[in-house]
Structure formats: structure tokens, C-alpha cells
Amino acid sequence: MKEYDVILIGGGASSVSCAEELRRLNKDVSILIISDEDILPYYRTKLPSLINKDIDEKFFIHNKDWFKTNNIDILLNMKVTKIEKEENAVFCNEIKFKYKNLVICSGANPLEIYNITDQKIADRIFYLRNYRNLIQLKNILKDVKNVVIIGSGLLGLEISHELATNYNVKIIEISSRILPKQLDENASKLLANILSSKGIKLYFDSKVDKINYTNNRLQLRLENGDIIDTDIIIITVGVKPNIDFINDINMNKYGIIIDNFARTNISNIYACGDVANFNSPNPGTWNFAVETGKLAANNLLGYAKIYMAQSYPYFLNVFNIPVVSIGDVNDITDANIFEYIDESKKIYKKVIIKDKKIQSFVILNDMKLSSILLSKYKNNEIIDGNPL
């Protein structure tokens, strides 16, 4: 049985980023990626855009030859079921792999908010977290016309954008507005109006009380008594860290607790990406996954690198309206606020300045300004005057 210098559990962005950095820093370290996916690592952020498109080579982060050229072993369709820390080994059922260093990049799974016992109902509830979900969704969409999306977060809005032209789309949101964490009330209202203009019906302050299967369709009853008929449901209300196979490593509800070196409480076990937690909710962004993957690679090889807490930008593009936000745009305490809105042109800009530095911003429909502000934010530049 071969012992690897580094085993990476998971085939997502953080795992590939870690492998890339390991190979960049050390040409000889042996690397194994164990992925429970059927296909090579891919860009998860592209999943919604492929609902109506064919999958091509651009979907994949690297092709098979890249892994061979860089001497990185990768096992697909293999699920890690147990970690034995005393043996420095991971198990895929009865198959054992030894490691010197382990990096857990197992990601997160969709929140399953309903306990469905009726298989006819369960067969019409979908998610969009991975490639398998995408194929399942593409297949069912050939035979339906009515879709309910539960959750109006980034993923829910991206899916609604892809479906609005050919399907009757309804969005059920428990909050009073869309993207409450990323947008302020003005931005949420403007974006909601854009969605409505495209035929998407929005239900705010709403929660599904019961789901029935009637006449080959689903019938949703909301807590306020409203009834919604649909062919399928797509749930996009968040994720939970994939930690079910892990024992005796410090964790909380947000994932595996790591220090500023991406280490767990076990000296040769690291974690990164959606499963990792710096004692605060995981931002769930591609950038965070990539950066923590690099962090783990540097530190397990002895190149001390420290994670500095930071805000990550959120990007969205629906109906040709780009949206960029960073930081808490609802925290305006002791701040200077610069704001501009033109509803007719679907433009909204808000920048919050504290101590002459950008604290946060949200920009709709102005990518040039978004790029400028992101650069100023990241470089911690002094802002004098109106940044708009």
C-alpha cells in the first residue's frame, strides 16, 4: 500500500487549489485527491449557466492530462467513510490509504429542509450543488413547465435567470426581501422589480407549510394559506458542511475549526474551503476556497503563511444586470454614505466609508465602478470625496 505525502479529501476548488500550490512549491511531494464525484474537478459556479447549455471542456478546471503531467493521482467516485488519525489513514469503505498530511476539502451539502416520506414528492424536489444534481435537473426540465425555487439567495436567482424564458418560475423567500445579506433594501427592491418584469413571481415573508402530490403535480400550501401548484421544486436555502465521516476533530455547526494556518487540532490534518471554519460562518465563495487551499499547502510544507480575516466579494449577473457587493452594506453606524439610484436605467450604487476607507459597497449595473472600488477596498486606500 502506497503512502502519500498529502491526501486531499474532495475534488472541489479548495482541493485543486491546494494540489496546484503543493506542486508549485514542491515537484516531488506525492499527492492523492479522493473525490466522490464521477467526473474530474469542475467549476461549480458554472452549474446554473449549464442548465440550458451543453457541457464542454471549459467546465473542467483541468483535463486528465494535467493531473498526469503534474504527477497528481486522482480517484473518482470514491467516498471517504472514515479517518483513522492514529494510523494516519483514510478509508473508502474497506480500501485504505495512508498519508503523512491530510487536507479535508470535503465541501458542503445542500440543506434538506423537508422530511419527505412520500417518494412521489421526493422525486420532484431538486438541488443544484454538484454535477449529478445538474444532470438530474436537466433531465426533468425536458418534461415540465412550472418551477418553484425556494430561497432567493445567489444560487436561487441564478437559476431563476436561466429558467425565466421557458418556464413559469416562482420564488418563495422566508425573508422580506432578496439577498438580505448582500444587498440593502434599495438594491433588493430594484433587483426584485427586475425579476418581476421578467415574469418571475416572488413570495416574500413566506414559508411552505405542507407539500402534497395531486394529479401528477405538487401543491404547496404556505403558512399564510396561499396555494401554489408546480411541477417541481428546486431548493436553494443554503448548505451544511460535509463532516459526517469525521470523528475526534474539533468542529462546530459551521464546519471543521481551523487556526490561521488552516490546521485543525491535529497537527498533520488541515481543512479548507466550504468545510473549514475560522470560528465564524463560512463565506462560501470560490475565492475563499482557493485562498484556503493555498494556505494549507504552504503551511503543511513548512512555508509559514497566515490567514488574515477578510471580506470576500459576491458577484451576480441576472438579466444582464451585474451585481457586486462586499462587506456589510446594512451597517451604516458612524459612516459616510454615498448613494445613487436611477431606476429607469436599473442602476444603483452605494458606498459606505468609515475613517476614510471603504467599509462596504453594493453596485448594480456598473462593472467599471465595481472594479475600481474593489481595488481600492483591497488596497485599503484612503478615500477623499465622493467615490461615485
N, C-alpha and C positions, 0 to 999 in steps of 0.2 A: 504494500500500500504506500503510495507516494505521499510525502508530507510537503505541504506548500508553505512558503514563507508567509503568504497572505491569502486568506479565503474571504471572498466577498459574498454575502448572502443578499441576493436580489439583483435584478437586471435593469434597474431604472437609471435615472440621470446621475444620482449620487454615486452609484456603484461604478458606472462607466467613467465618471469624472475622477474618482479615486484611482481606478486602474490606469487611466491616462497619465495621471500625475506620478503614480508609482513608477511607471515605465519611463517617464521623462527624467526622473531623478535617479533611477537605478535600472540599468539594462539587464541585470542578471536575476533580480528577485523573482521568484516563481509566484504566479498569480492564478487563482481559480475563481471564476464567477459562477455561482449556482443560481439559476433563475427558474422560477416556476412557470414562466411564460413559454409558449410554444415557439416563439419567434425571437430573433435577435433583438437586442435593446433598441428602442424606438423613442421618438419624440412624443411623449404623452400629450403635450399641449396641442398637437395636431389632430387629436381624435375627433373633436367636433367638426372640424373642417372636412373630414373624410366621410361624413355621413352620406353625402351626395356625390362623392368622388371615388374613383378607383385608387387603390393603394399602390404607390410606386416606390422606387428605391430611395426617394427623398424622405420617406417616413422613418427610415432607419438611421441611427446615429453613426454606425459604422457597418460595413459589409463583412462577410465571413472572412475575406482575405485579410482585412485589417487585424483581426484577432490573431490570425495565423502569423502574419508578418511581425507582429509585436510580441509573439510568444505568450499570449494570454489564453489560457484554457477557459472554455465556457461550456457549461452543461445546461441544456434547456429542458423544460418540462420536468424539473426535479425540485421537489419541495422539501426544504429542511424541516424536519419534525422534532429535532432535539439538539441541544448543545450540551456537551459534557466538558465542563471547564477543567476538571481535574485531569482529563485525558488530552486536553487541547484538541477536541474532535467535534465535528458536527455529523449528524446522521440524517440521511434521507431514507426514512424507514429503516431498513437493515443495512443500508450501504453507508460505510464510514469513511470520512475524510479528515485527515489530521492537518493542523495548522500551527504556525508559530504566532501569527497575529490574525485576529478575526475582526472583520468590519461588517457590522449589521446594517444593511441598506434595504431592509425588507418592506419599506414604504408603508402605505396605509390602505385600508379597505373602505368602501362606501358604508356610511351609516345605514343600517337597516331599521327603519323607524316603525315598521309594522310587523306584528307577529301574525303572518298569514298562514292559515292551515288549509285553506281551500286551494288546491293545485290549479284550478282554472283561473283563479285570481292571480296566483303567484306567477303563472306563465305569461301574464300580461304586465308585469312590473319589471322595469329595466333600469340599468345603471350605465354610466359611461366612465369607467375608471381604467379599463385596460383593453387590449386588442380583442379578447374574447367578447367583452361587452359590445364593442363596436360591431363585430360580425353578427352577433345576435340582434342588435338594433337594426342594422342594415337589412337583415332578412325579414323581420316583422314589418318594417316600414313599407315593404312592397305590397302589403295586403291591408293597410289601414289608412284612415284619413283624419282621425281625431286623436290628438295627443294632449295629455295633461302633464305639465312639468311641475314638480313640487320642489320649490326653492328657487329664489331669484338671485342667487349668487353668480359669480363669474361664469361657471360652467353652465348653469341653467340658462343664462342669457345667450351664451354662445350657441347652445343647442337650439334655442328658440329662433335665433337668426338663421340657422341652417334649414329649419323646418317651415318657416312662416310662408314661404312662397307656395308650397304644395300641400300644406296640411292646415287643419284648423287647430290652432295652438292656444292653450290656456295655461296660465302660470298661477299657482297657488303659493302665497307667501305669508308666513306667520307674522312677519314684521309689518310695520305701517308703510314701508317703502322698500325699494330695491337697493341692494348693495349698501346697507346702513353702515358697514364698517369702512368701506372705501370711499363713499360719497357723502356729501352733506345733503340737506333737504332740497336745496335748489337744483343740484345736479341730478339727484334721484328723480325729481319731478320732471325735469326736462327729458331725461332718458326714458322715463315711463311713458311720456307723451309720444316719443318717437316709436316705441314699441306698439303702443295703441294704434298709431297711424298706419302700422303695417298689418293690422288685423289681429294682433295678439291681445287676448283678454286677460286682464290682471285682477286677481283677487287678493287684496291686502287684508291684514289682520285676520287671516283665515287659517283654519286648521281642519284637516279631514277627520271626521268623527267615525265614519264607517265606510267600508267598501263592499259592495255587493256585485255579484255576477248575474246579469239579467239579459236574456235574448242575445247571447254571444257578445255582450259588451259589459263594460264596467260602469257601475253607478256609484258616484262618490257623494256622500252626504257630509256637508260641512257642519261645524259646530253651531253655526247660526241658522241651520236648517236648509240652506241652499242645496240644490241637487245639480250635479254636473255629470253628464254622460260622456264617456270617452271609450276609445278602443284600447289604448294603452296608457300606462303611467311611466314617466321617467323621473326617478328620484335623484335630486342633486342637493342634498341638505348638509353635506359635509362628510368627513372621513374620521376613521379611528385608526390609531397606529396598529400595525400588524405585529403583535407581540405575543400571540397565543402560544408559540412554541418555546418561549423564553422563560427560564426559571433562575432565581437567585442572582439576578442583575437588577440594580436599583431602577425602578420605574415609577411613573405616576400616570394619571389618566391621559397626559399629553404624549407619553412615549417613554423611551429609554433616557434616563437622566445622564447627561454628559457634562464634562467640565469644558473649560475654554480651549482644551487641546483635542476635543472630540472623544476623549476617553470616558469609558464607563467606570464603575467602581472596581472593575477587574482590569489590571494593568495592561494586558495584551488584547483587550477587547474594546473596539471603538464602535461608534454609531454615527450615522449621518443621514441627511435627507429627511423625508417625512416621518420617519420613526424616531428621530432624535429630538431631544428636549433640553434647552438651556434654562430650565425652571421657568418657562413661560410658554404660552401657546405657540405651536409651530406655525410659521407664516405660510407654509405650503406652496412656496413658489419654486420655479425652476432655478432661479439664481441661488436661493438658499441651498438647494440640493447640490448644485455644482460646487459652491464655495465650501460647504462642509465636507464634501468628498475630497477636495484638495487638502483641506485641513487635516483630515485623518491620515491621508497618505504621507504628508510631510512629517507629522509627529510620530507615526509608527516607525518611520525610517530614521528618526533622531534629529530631524531638522525642525527645531522648536518653532512652532507657529501658533499664535494665539488668536482666538476668535474674538472679534470686537462686536458687541451687540450693535445692531443697526436696523433701520427700517428698509424694507425691500419694496420697490415699486410694483404696482399692479397695472396690468395692461389689458385692455378690452377693445375689440373693434366689432361693432354691430351696425349693420345697415350703413356702412361707410362712415360711421361716426367713431373715430378713435378716442379712447378714454384712457387717461393716465392719472394715477393718484399715488401719493406716498405720504406716510405719516398719518396722524390723527387729524383729519380736516374738521372734526367737530369740536376740538379743543381750542377755544379762542380766548382763554383766560390770559390777561396781561399781554395781549398780542396786537399787532397791527395787521389789519385785514385789508387786502386789495382784491377787489371783486369786479367782474364784468360779465354781463349777460346780454345775449342777443338771441331771443327765442326764434325769430324768423329765420336766422341763419344756423340755428342749432349750435350755438357757441356758448360755452360757459367757462369762466376762468376764476379761480380763487387761490390766492397765495396767502399763507399765514406766516408772518415774520415775528420772531422773538429775538431780542438782543441783536438786531441787525442781521439775523441769519434765517434762512428758510427752515421753518419748523415742519411745514407740510404744504401740500397743494393738491388741487384736483383741476384737470384741464379736459374739457370736451371739445373736440374738433379743432385742435391747433397743435399738430405734432411738432412743428418747428419750435414753438414756445416750450412745449413739454421737454424737448431735448435740451434746450438751453437751461431750463430750470433744474432738470435732473443733474446736469453737470455742475451747476452752482451749488446744489444741495450736497452732492457727493464730495465736492472740494471744500465745503464749509466756507464758502465765500461771503464776504461782507456785502450786504445789500443796502445801498443808499438810494432812497427814492422809490418810485413805483416800479416793481419788477414786471408789470404787464405792458 
